[in-house]
Structure formats: C-alpha cells, structure tokens
Amino acid sequence: MKQILVIGSLNMDLVTHVKCTPQVGETVLGKGLSEIPGGKGANQAVTIGRLGGNVTMLGMVGDDNFAQTLLSNLTINNVDTKYIKTANNISTGLAMIMVNDDSDNSIVVIPGANFELKPTMITSEHLKDVDYVLAQLETPLETIETMFIKAKELGVKTILNPAPARILDQNLIDHTDMLIPNESEFELITGIKADSIANIKHGANLLFARGVKEILITLGKNGAYYLNCDGHEYSAKGYNVNAVDTTAAGDSFIGGLLTRLSLGNTIEASIDYAMKVAAITVSRHGAQSSLPNTLDITNFEGVKHL
C-alpha cells in the first residue's frame, strides 16, 4: 500500500439549517447548531483513513478546545497526526455553515491557525516514504508550493484540489501532477466554462501546456471527467441519491480516489469508487460525520444517472 500525505486545513464546522439562504440584509431563523469536525484537508484525510488508506496529516490547530476534538477525531479515523502542530494564542480554524431546504450550503471560513502553516515549516522529512502528497487551498499558497517543489525533487506525485477557488501561481501549476477542480474552479483557472466536453478538453490542453499531467474535473450530479496529457480520457456517471447536504462531497470524492490509487487500482476503477463515496456523503448531514467507511461502500446499491 502506498503512503499518502495530506497537507491542509483543520476546521471545526458550526452548522445550522435554514429554510432558505438569506439575501444581503436579510435575517432568517436557523434550526439547531452542531459542532462537526471539518476542514478540506482533514475531510480528505479522514475519508482515506476510514476507507483503509495509509494517511498522515500535516497542518496547524490553535490552542483551544476545538483542537483537541479535531485531533482526537483524526486519530479515531486512522489518520497519523504526528505532523500537526499547535499555534499559540490563535484559534483553531472555524467554518460557519448554513444548509438550506434544497440541501445547498453557504460557508464562511475563518482560517485561524491554518494560515500559520509557513513555508519554513516544510522539510524533506515530511516526505520520507511518501508516494502521494495531496493539498487544497485553505492553507497559504506559498506553503503548498514549497511542499510541491520538495515533493517533485523527491519523486513524490503531487495532487492539488484547487478549492476554495483561487487563481493559481504558475510555479504551483508547474509542480502539480494531477489537478482536481470542480466546474467553477476549472473556469477560474482556465477562463473556460466546463459546459461541454469540447470546452473541458480545450481548458485541459491549456493546463497540460503549463505542466499539469492529469486533470479530473468533478461535475456534481453529472459525474466526473478525466483527461491526461497522453490523450487518455474517461467519463464517469454520478449516482441518483437523495441529497440532503453537499458539504464534503468533493472532499470525500478525492479521498476515495486517492485511497484506491494507493491500493494499486486503475484510474477508472478509482474514479468509479470515488463516485460511490461521494454519493453516500451527500445523503448524510455534516462534513466528517457524513463520510463513509468500507462497509458503507460494500452495501451501497446506488443507480447511476443516465
């Protein structure tokens, strides 16, 4: 089994449910308040740990009670926390999430300690015996760039989930082997809407010219589309499920994908597996509370979209 290092965010999600998402200046009533471990990096790491992958997390928490809850949850879910450090006098990252009756969410992220993960903290020791390094964009870009540069020097495959959507520095793209954006992130990075296969291919070719080797774009209920710089393509359909909360859907997809790749599965089989993981996730509430385990995947009997 190959080793995965996830560098990314750890947040405590504060979740409430609303009838409809408020407009500017509007006040609505929220129903309940739940504290659920989250953060895109931690979500992806927990998915991998629950599904049987070998994963270590690198990140920062604050010196508060939220930190202990998040660390305990990682450990329970088979994530090695040896590279998670504590920032003094700074809060752990928080995400304030509203989920409406259509199961869509609106999120405000307060980075807190996540933005204290500095480039000077990254060493080659973090990459010892690592096969894949996975990152998102809820920690400083220069820190991710430093990690990817070191990874490429050591022959470690780099995988970037460019979320939340931000314009990427050329040097970061140069050191990214696989890019996994959603439709809006793809458009921001390439300037091209992902509204047709032709447009996806056009945008992908622009990224291949900049150094990316593989692109996997997630298309929500429409599935996912994979292309690599050698011309190989694969289209995967999504599943018909009763979606109640889309929080962590993309994170669970990526975690499922990396787990199967680390076990030696083909890219096609890994994508199909990841589609099942995401389908189960959106049928449950919360971030890490919604992530499936191997038994959930075995028992899943979803029907794909036509």
NUDRENMAR-894451 format. One line per field, with one value per residue (C-alpha): residue in one letter; x, y, z; residue number from 1. Coordinates in steps of 0.1 Angstrom, whole numbers, always signed. Example, Ala and Ser with C-alpha at 12.3 -4.5 7.8 and 13.67 -1.06 7.14 Angstrom:
2
rest	a/s
c1	+123/+137
c2	-45/-11
c3	+78/+71
nr	1/2
***
This chain:
306
rest	m/k/q/i/l/v/i/g/s/l/n/m/d/l/v/t/h/v/k/c/t/p/q/v/g/e/t/v/l/g/k/g/l/s/e/i/p/g/g/k/g/a/n/q/a/v/t/i/g/r/l/g/g/n/v/t/m/l/g/m/v/g/d/d/n/f/a/q/t/l/l/s/n/l/t/i/n/n/v/d/t/k/y/i/k/t/a/n/n/i/s/t/g/l/a/m/i/m/v/n/d/d/s/d/n/s/i/v/v/i/p/g/a/n/f/e/l/k/p/t/m/i/t/s/e/h/l/k/d/v/d/y/v/l/a/q/l/e/t/p/l/e/t/i/e/t/m/f/i/k/a/k/e/l/g/v/k/t/i/l/n/p/a/p/a/r/i/l/d/q/n/l/i/d/h/t/d/m/l/i/p/n/e/s/e/f/e/l/i/t/g/i/k/a/d/s/i/a/n/i/k/h/g/a/n/l/l/f/a/r/g/v/k/e/i/l/i/t/l/g/k/n/g/a/y/y/l/n/c/d/g/h/e/y/s/a/k/g/y/n/v/n/a/v/d/t/t/a/a/g/d/s/f/i/g/g/l/l/t/r/l/s/l/g/n/t/i/e/a/s/i/d/y/a/m/k/v/a/a/i/t/v/s/r/h/g/a/q/s/s/l/p/n/t/l/d/i/t/n/f/e/g/v/k/h/l
c1	+0/+13/+17/-4/+5/-23/-13/-43/-68/-84/-117/-145/-177/-205/-236/-272/-301/-322/-353/-336/-303/-306/-301/-280/-295/-320/-323/-336/-340/-316/-326/-301/-263/-239/-202/-188/-151/-142/-117/-110/-76/-89/-121/-99/-76/-104/-120/-87/-83/-119/-115/-83/-57/-23/-25/-7/-19/+2/-14/-20/-45/-50/-45/-82/-107/-117/-81/-83/-116/-102/-71/-90/-113/-84/-68/-100/-103/-68/-50/-15/-13/+25/+29/+1/+14/-2/-2/-2/-27/-46/-79/-84/-99/-137/-163/-198/-222/-258/-276/-310/-340/-326/-295/-273/-248/-232/-199/-178/-144/-122/-87/-73/-43/-45/-28/+1/+15/+45/+69/+98/+80/+81/+110/+120/+114/+77/+80/+100/+84/+55/+41/+14/+11/-24/-32/-61/-62/-72/-36/-11/-3/+34/+34/+18/+41/+71/+58/+52/+86/+102/+79/+89/+125/+120/+98/+66/+34/+16/-22/-39/-76/-78/-106/-117/-114/-83/-61/-30/+6/+25/+51/+25/+9/+44/+48/+13/+10/-28/-53/-88/-111/-149/-166/-163/-126/-118/-133/-114/-81/-85/-110/-132/-166/-168/-202/-192/-166/-150/-145/-132/-106/-96/-91/-73/-49/-40/-32/-12/+9/+16/+29/-1/-1/-36/-69/-100/-129/-159/-193/-217/-245/-232/-202/-166/-143/-107/-80/-42/-15/-12/-47/-64/-100/-126/-161/-179/-216/-229/-255/-291/-294/-315/-290/-295/-262/-235/-209/-176/-189/-158/-135/-149/-146/-109/-103/-119/-99/-66/-74/-80/-50/-28/-40/-30/-63/-66/-77/-110/-118/-106/-130/-159/-152/-149/-183/-199/-181/-194/-229/-231/-216/-243/-271/-259/-256/-223/-187/-167/-199/-211/-180/-185/-164/-156/-188/-209/-193/-198/-235/-241/-267/-269/-283/-262/-276/-285
c2	+0/+34/+63/+95/+128/+154/+190/+211/+227/+215/+233/+229/+233/+252/+240/+253/+246/+273/+272/+294/+311/+347/+376/+406/+424/+396/+377/+342/+317/+288/+254/+238/+243/+213/+212/+188/+183/+196/+215/+203/+188/+169/+158/+142/+126/+112/+97/+80/+67/+54/+36/+18/+41/+48/+86/+112/+148/+179/+211/+235/+239/+265/+263/+258/+230/+227/+215/+185/+174/+176/+157/+130/+126/+122/+95/+76/+76/+61/+94/+98/+132/+134/+164/+185/+215/+239/+277/+296/+324/+317/+300/+267/+272/+276/+272/+287/+267/+272/+243/+252/+231/+224/+208/+236/+251/+285/+286/+313/+300/+317/+302/+309/+285/+271/+302/+298/+269/+286/+276/+274/+246/+223/+198/+168/+147/+152/+134/+104/+72/+92/+83/+109/+144/+159/+196/+221/+259/+265/+270/+295/+290/+296/+267/+244/+255/+248/+213/+205/+217/+194/+166/+168/+168/+135/+119/+122/+126/+159/+162/+196/+202/+240/+247/+272/+286/+309/+319/+297/+308/+294/+278/+259/+246/+236/+213/+198/+163/+159/+188/+180/+211/+214/+233/+268/+262/+249/+281/+304/+287/+284/+311/+285/+272/+235/+233/+209/+181/+202/+231/+208/+195/+229/+241/+209/+214/+249/+233/+205/+231/+246/+214/+195/+158/+148/+166/+152/+176/+169/+178/+174/+150/+147/+127/+134/+137/+126/+135/+131/+147/+115/+118/+92/+101/+86/+98/+86/+90/+101/+83/+91/+96/+117/+145/+162/+180/+186/+195/+175/+159/+169/+161/+126/+120/+129/+108/+78/+83/+85/+55/+33/+47/+40/+4/+0/+4/+19/+55/+43/+20/+46/+72/+48/+40/+77/+84/+59/+76/+110/+97/+83/+115/+138/+115/+124/+156/+172/+171/+143/+129/+121/+102/+65/+35/+4/-14/+15/+12/-26/-22/+7/+0/+32/+37/+59/+89/+82
c3	+0/-10/+16/+14/+30/+32/+38/+46/+69/+101/+110/+134/+114/+131/+112/+112/+90/+73/+52/+25/+23/+33/+8/+16/+46/+53/+86/+88/+116/+120/+133/+157/+159/+155/+160/+134/+126/+91/+70/+35/+43/+74/+55/+28/+53/+73/+42/+33/+69/+71/+37/+46/+32/+49/+55/+75/+80/+81/+94/+123/+151/+177/+215/+223/+230/+193/+186/+209/+194/+159/+168/+186/+157/+132/+154/+158/+120/+114/+105/+117/+134/+141/+117/+132/+152/+176/+171/+204/+211/+178/+174/+155/+121/+120/+93/+97/+75/+66/+49/+33/+24/-10/+6/-7/+16/+22/+41/+58/+67/+94/+88/+122/+128/+93/+79/+104/+84/+70/+41/+66/+85/+54/+54/+33/+64/+59/+26/+38/+24/+9/-25/-29/-14/-16/-9/-12/-9/+28/+38/+25/-12/-7/+18/-7/-34/-11/-3/-40/-51/-25/-35/-71/-62/-43/-70/-50/-70/-63/-64/-60/-53/-61/-36/-25/-60/-64/-93/-92/-94/-124/-102/-83/-115/-128/-98/-99/-114/-110/-107/-94/-98/-99/-127/-112/-101/-136/-151/-128/-136/-173/-182/-199/-189/-183/-201/-228/-234/-261/-237/-210/-234/-245/-210/-201/-230/-217/-183/-199/-217/-183/-168/-154/-164/-154/-149/-132/-132/-109/-124/-94/-102/-137/-125/-134/-165/-166/-191/-192/-213/-233/-246/-223/-213/-190/-182/-151/-143/-109/-88/-82/-44/-21/-14/+20/+24/-1/+25/+20/-13/-32/-3/+0/-37/-36/-5/-21/-53/-35/-14/-44/-63/-33/-33/-70/-87/-122/-126/-140/-111/-86/-101/-100/-64/-56/-71/-47/-18/-27/-33/+2/+16/+2/+15/+51/+71/+81/+69/+86/+102/+67/+54/+47/+57/+37/+49/+36/+2/+1/+10/-14/-41/-60/-95/-119/-138/-174
nr	1/2/3/4/5/6/7/8/9/10/11/12/13/14/15/16/17/18/19/20/21/22/23/24/25/26/27/28/29/30/31/32/33/34/35/36/37/38/39/40/41/42/43/44/45/46/47/48/49/50/51/52/53/54/55/56/57/58/59/60/61/62/63/64/65/66/67/68/69/70/71/72/73/74/75/76/77/78/79/80/81/82/83/84/85/86/87/88/89/90/91/92/93/94/95/96/97/98/99/100/101/102/103/104/105/106/107/108/109/110/111/112/113/114/115/116/117/118/119/120/121/122/123/124/125/126/127/128/129/130/131/132/133/134/135/136/137/138/139/140/141/142/143/144/145/146/147/148/149/150/151/152/153/154/155/156/157/158/159/160/161/162/163/164/165/166/167/168/169/170/171/172/173/174/175/176/177/178/179/180/181/182/183/184/185/186/187/188/189/190/191/192/193/194/195/196/197/198/199/200/201/202/203/204/205/206/207/208/209/210/211/212/213/214/215/216/217/218/219/220/221/222/223/224/225/226/227/228/229/230/231/232/233/234/235/236/237/238/239/240/241/242/243/244/245/246/247/248/249/250/251/252/253/254/255/256/257/258/259/260/261/262/263/264/265/266/267/268/269/270/271/272/273/274/275/276/277/278/279/280/281/282/283/284/285/286/287/288/289/290/291/292/293/294/295/296/297/298/299/300/301/302/303/304/305/306
***
